[in-house]
């Protein structure tokens, strides 16, 4: 059994909770695509300021949760919000919410459980087959809160495959890819 670094565990808990918070704020109509876009732009602005100056709260959060390899402060949350923001302009709420849950649960569960239980690694990656399977199951079950089981499973499967492909081919951040791929597949599955 492998140990889980505190940084990644904290990041994944934050990742999961942020997705749930975004859905709740959309449901109670505090958040909408335009406001989410404004939050993203504000986040980018604060990130650039944090590159030069210590900004109370934001600099501390970036120091605590950013990966050492992140080129800009808050890269993870910025790409996370960017993927959800784009999806929010494209999809109806049920598809958007399912896609956010696929991102939140699938990515978090695959990361945490893959590091703990994973034995079979993909080539040139720290990701594991076991993590992908657990992430797929968690993502599909979570997405079923908003869409039927078949679209939920297909969206989760496509998102987890996109996460694997991202490793070597596309070099795009999975936080941006997952909600878009999941939403497109869920939406397309409604046609059948």
LUMPADO-554465 format. One record per residue (C-alpha): residue in one letter; y, z, x. Coordinates in nm, 3 decimals. Example, Ala and Ser with C-alpha at 12.3 -4.5 7.8 and 13.67 -1.06 7.14 Angstrom:
// residues 2
[atom 'A'; [-0.450; 0.780; 1.230]];
[atom 'S'; [-0.106; 0.714; 1.367]];
***
This chain:
// residues 192
[atom 'X'; [0.000; 0.000; 0.000]];
[atom 'X'; [0.335; -0.101; 0.142]];
[atom 'X'; [0.644; 0.116; 0.130]];
[atom 'X'; [0.954; -0.004; -0.052]];
[atom 'X'; [1.289; 0.018; 0.126]];
[atom 'X'; [1.549; 0.217; -0.066]];
[atom 'X'; [1.801; -0.067; -0.046]];
[atom 'X'; [1.579; -0.314; -0.231]];
[atom 'X'; [1.469; -0.060; -0.490]];
[atom 'X'; [1.831; 0.029; -0.563]];
[atom 'X'; [1.925; -0.339; -0.582]];
[atom 'X'; [1.644; -0.415; -0.824]];
[atom 'X'; [1.722; -0.119; -1.051]];
[atom 'X'; [2.086; -0.231; -1.058]];
[atom 'X'; [1.969; -0.591; -1.123]];
[atom 'X'; [1.760; -0.481; -1.420]];
[atom 'X'; [2.025; -0.250; -1.569]];
[atom 'X'; [2.303; -0.508; -1.530]];
[atom 'X'; [2.105; -0.765; -1.730]];
[atom 'X'; [2.045; -0.514; -2.009]];
[atom 'X'; [2.413; -0.412; -2.008]];
[atom 'X'; [2.529; -0.774; -2.032]];
[atom 'X'; [2.301; -0.835; -2.332]];
[atom 'X'; [2.422; -0.520; -2.507]];
[atom 'X'; [2.787; -0.612; -2.446]];
[atom 'X'; [2.723; -0.961; -2.588]];
[atom 'X'; [2.547; -0.813; -2.892]];
[atom 'X'; [2.835; -0.578; -2.975]];
[atom 'X'; [3.079; -0.865; -2.913]];
[atom 'X'; [3.263; -0.702; -2.624]];
[atom 'X'; [3.148; -0.981; -2.394]];
[atom 'X'; [3.146; -1.358; -2.449]];
[atom 'X'; [3.124; -1.659; -2.214]];
[atom 'X'; [3.501; -1.671; -2.149]];
[atom 'X'; [3.526; -1.300; -2.068]];
[atom 'X'; [3.215; -1.327; -1.849]];
[atom 'X'; [3.378; -1.615; -1.662]];
[atom 'X'; [3.691; -1.403; -1.612]];
[atom 'X'; [3.475; -1.118; -1.476]];
[atom 'X'; [3.307; -1.363; -1.237]];
[atom 'X'; [3.644; -1.495; -1.112]];
[atom 'X'; [3.772; -1.138; -1.070]];
[atom 'X'; [3.453; -1.052; -0.880]];
[atom 'X'; [3.504; -1.347; -0.646]];
[atom 'X'; [3.863; -1.242; -0.585]];
[atom 'X'; [3.762; -0.882; -0.511]];
[atom 'X'; [3.481; -1.004; -0.284]];
[atom 'X'; [3.725; -1.205; -0.073]];
[atom 'X'; [3.961; -0.909; -0.053]];
[atom 'X'; [3.669; -0.687; 0.055]];
[atom 'X'; [3.609; -0.922; 0.347]];
[atom 'X'; [3.944; -0.813; 0.493]];
[atom 'X'; [4.014; -0.470; 0.344]];
[atom 'X'; [3.827; -0.170; 0.211]];
[atom 'X'; [3.867; -0.170; -0.166]];
[atom 'X'; [3.783; 0.164; -0.329]];
[atom 'X'; [3.455; 0.162; -0.522]];
[atom 'X'; [3.385; -0.210; -0.460]];
[atom 'X'; [3.356; -0.182; -0.082]];
[atom 'X'; [3.132; 0.124; -0.119]];
[atom 'X'; [2.907; -0.057; -0.368]];
[atom 'X'; [2.889; -0.364; -0.145]];
[atom 'X'; [2.798; -0.147; 0.153]];
[atom 'X'; [2.530; 0.032; -0.048]];
[atom 'X'; [2.368; -0.268; -0.223]];
[atom 'X'; [2.440; -0.581; -0.018]];
[atom 'X'; [2.171; -0.715; 0.208]];
[atom 'X'; [2.278; -0.721; 0.573]];
[atom 'X'; [2.234; -1.100; 0.573]];
[atom 'X'; [2.475; -1.156; 0.281]];
[atom 'X'; [2.767; -1.369; 0.406]];
[atom 'X'; [3.018; -1.226; 0.157]];
[atom 'X'; [3.047; -0.883; -0.006]];
[atom 'X'; [2.881; -0.877; -0.346]];
[atom 'X'; [2.696; -1.208; -0.299]];
[atom 'X'; [2.400; -1.091; -0.509]];
[atom 'X'; [2.605; -0.982; -0.808]];
[atom 'X'; [2.830; -1.288; -0.784]];
[atom 'X'; [2.536; -1.530; -0.796]];
[atom 'X'; [2.376; -1.319; -1.071]];
[atom 'X'; [2.691; -1.338; -1.283]];
[atom 'X'; [2.736; -1.708; -1.201]];
[atom 'X'; [2.389; -1.798; -1.329]];
[atom 'X'; [2.435; -1.595; -1.647]];
[atom 'X'; [2.789; -1.729; -1.698]];
[atom 'X'; [2.675; -2.091; -1.678]];
[atom 'X'; [2.383; -2.016; -1.911]];
[atom 'X'; [2.618; -1.843; -2.158]];
[atom 'X'; [2.817; -2.164; -2.201]];
[atom 'X'; [2.502; -2.372; -2.255]];
[atom 'X'; [2.264; -2.169; -2.471]];
[atom 'X'; [2.269; -1.990; -2.805]];
[atom 'X'; [2.240; -1.611; -2.781]];
[atom 'X'; [1.865; -1.584; -2.844]];
[atom 'X'; [1.790; -1.826; -2.558]];
[atom 'X'; [2.061; -1.672; -2.338]];
[atom 'X'; [1.930; -1.319; -2.392]];
[atom 'X'; [1.569; -1.423; -2.325]];
[atom 'X'; [1.686; -1.599; -2.007]];
[atom 'X'; [1.876; -1.292; -1.890]];
[atom 'X'; [1.568; -1.076; -1.949]];
[atom 'X'; [1.355; -1.324; -1.756]];
[atom 'X'; [1.601; -1.297; -1.467]];
[atom 'X'; [1.631; -0.918; -1.490]];
[atom 'X'; [1.267; -0.829; -1.540]];
[atom 'X'; [1.094; -1.118; -1.365]];
[atom 'X'; [1.294; -1.108; -1.045]];
[atom 'X'; [1.304; -0.727; -1.026]];
[atom 'X'; [0.937; -0.670; -1.104]];
[atom 'X'; [0.820; -0.949; -0.873]];
[atom 'X'; [1.028; -0.809; -0.589]];
[atom 'X'; [0.937; -0.442; -0.628]];
[atom 'X'; [0.569; -0.479; -0.715]];
[atom 'X'; [0.519; -0.765; -0.471]];
[atom 'X'; [0.643; -0.545; -0.187]];
[atom 'X'; [0.426; -0.252; -0.298]];
[atom 'X'; [0.102; -0.427; -0.392]];
[atom 'X'; [0.135; -0.777; -0.254]];
[atom 'X'; [-0.126; -0.900; -0.009]];
[atom 'X'; [-0.114; -1.279; -0.052]];
[atom 'X'; [0.217; -1.410; 0.084]];
[atom 'X'; [0.351; -1.756; 0.030]];
[atom 'X'; [0.398; -1.956; 0.351]];
[atom 'X'; [0.724; -1.876; 0.534]];
[atom 'X'; [0.821; -1.613; 0.277]];
[atom 'X'; [0.812; -1.243; 0.205]];
[atom 'X'; [0.728; -1.319; -0.160]];
[atom 'X'; [0.374; -1.259; -0.280]];
[atom 'X'; [0.136; -1.407; -0.534]];
[atom 'X'; [0.081; -1.062; -0.684]];
[atom 'X'; [0.455; -1.011; -0.722]];
[atom 'X'; [0.489; -1.348; -0.892]];
[atom 'X'; [0.212; -1.265; -1.141]];
[atom 'X'; [0.357; -0.923; -1.224]];
[atom 'X'; [0.706; -1.075; -1.251]];
[atom 'X'; [0.574; -1.346; -1.484]];
[atom 'X'; [0.410; -1.094; -1.716]];
[atom 'X'; [0.713; -0.861; -1.719]];
[atom 'X'; [0.954; -1.151; -1.777]];
[atom 'X'; [0.749; -1.302; -2.060]];
[atom 'X'; [0.704; -0.968; -2.236]];
[atom 'X'; [1.076; -0.891; -2.209]];
[atom 'X'; [1.178; -1.239; -2.331]];
[atom 'X'; [0.959; -1.190; -2.639]];
[atom 'X'; [1.224; -0.953; -2.768]];
[atom 'X'; [1.434; -1.261; -2.848]];
[atom 'X'; [1.201; -1.561; -2.867]];
[atom 'X'; [0.842; -1.627; -2.973]];
[atom 'X'; [0.559; -1.573; -2.722]];
[atom 'X'; [0.502; -1.937; -2.623]];
[atom 'X'; [0.869; -2.014; -2.538]];
[atom 'X'; [0.892; -1.674; -2.365]];
[atom 'X'; [0.585; -1.744; -2.151]];
[atom 'X'; [0.689; -2.101; -2.069]];
[atom 'X'; [1.042; -1.993; -1.976]];
[atom 'X'; [0.909; -1.710; -1.759]];
[atom 'X'; [0.653; -1.938; -1.593]];
[atom 'X'; [0.914; -2.203; -1.514]];
[atom 'X'; [1.154; -1.939; -1.379]];
[atom 'X'; [0.892; -1.782; -1.153]];
[atom 'X'; [0.792; -2.126; -1.024]];
[atom 'X'; [1.158; -2.204; -0.959]];
[atom 'X'; [1.185; -1.879; -0.768]];
[atom 'X'; [0.895; -1.983; -0.545]];
[atom 'X'; [1.033; -2.334; -0.491]];
[atom 'X'; [1.374; -2.187; -0.402]];
[atom 'X'; [1.211; -2.031; -0.097]];
[atom 'X'; [1.178; -2.350; 0.104]];
[atom 'X'; [1.315; -2.651; -0.080]];
[atom 'X'; [1.636; -2.600; -0.273]];
[atom 'X'; [1.801; -2.313; -0.083]];
[atom 'X'; [1.979; -2.209; -0.402]];
[atom 'X'; [1.998; -1.844; -0.496]];
[atom 'X'; [1.733; -1.747; -0.751]];
[atom 'X'; [1.992; -1.544; -0.944]];
[atom 'X'; [2.158; -1.875; -1.035]];
[atom 'X'; [1.840; -2.077; -1.084]];
[atom 'X'; [1.633; -1.845; -1.303]];
[atom 'X'; [1.853; -1.813; -1.616]];
[atom 'X'; [1.919; -2.188; -1.619]];
[atom 'X'; [1.558; -2.297; -1.569]];
[atom 'X'; [1.431; -2.038; -1.816]];
[atom 'X'; [1.690; -2.137; -2.077]];
[atom 'X'; [1.622; -2.510; -2.043]];
[atom 'X'; [1.247; -2.461; -2.079]];
[atom 'X'; [1.281; -2.221; -2.372]];
[atom 'X'; [1.522; -2.456; -2.548]];
[atom 'X'; [1.294; -2.755; -2.483]];
[atom 'X'; [0.992; -2.566; -2.615]];
[atom 'X'; [1.164; -2.526; -2.952]];
[atom 'X'; [1.122; -2.902; -3.000]];
[atom 'X'; [0.744; -2.863; -3.009]];
***
